[in-house]
Amino acid sequence: MNKIAVREQILSELRAELLLQTRAAQLSRDEAISEESRAENQYDTHSQEAAYLAEGQARLVAEIAASIELYESLTLPVFAAGTPAAIGALVAVEAGGATTWYFIGPRGGGLELQVEGTPVLVITPQSPVGRELLGKRTGDVVRLPGKAASSAARITEIS
């Protein structure tokens, strides 16, 4: 599987989310400064709530923009045989006859992608799966969260 295609798909998803959240942040900001949001009495907290929402939306936009910058500058290392998994690795894990692909990224964990017709889940080193896969090599047996205790998963490929 092509890691450049994975990164491009991640960037595409992040850019779409940035556009959506930027619009939401603008709407929240407009609501916060609207004349209609002015407090009518000391117990009216509508404007304060709108301001909190606008602030939260602005933070989310900043986080997504930072994720985009990280992925745009991310060097995609080549993993030779025996090299342990690290950030930028595309890892195939087989359990029960099914293969699951993970991309270890610096941010943006939880993104579910379709790359070249194959599902890929973006994970980070801070996630439970990321902690389990980080530093492992092809052939290592891993215990992934949520899997049955009796089923072992094996890393079949790191690229």
LINRA-V440716 format. One record per run of one state. SS is the DSSP state (~ for helix, > for strand, _ for the rest). FROM is the first residue (numbers start at 1). TO is the last residue. Records with the same first field share a line. If there is no record, write none. Layout:
SS=FROM-TO ; FROM-TO
This chain:
_=1-2 ; 34-34 ; 38-45 ; 74-89 ; 96-97 ; 106-111 ; 116-117 ; 125-127 ; 134-140 ; 143-152 ; 159-159
~=3-33 ; 35-37 ; 46-73 ; 128-133
>=90-95 ; 98-105 ; 112-115 ; 118-124 ; 141-142 ; 153-158
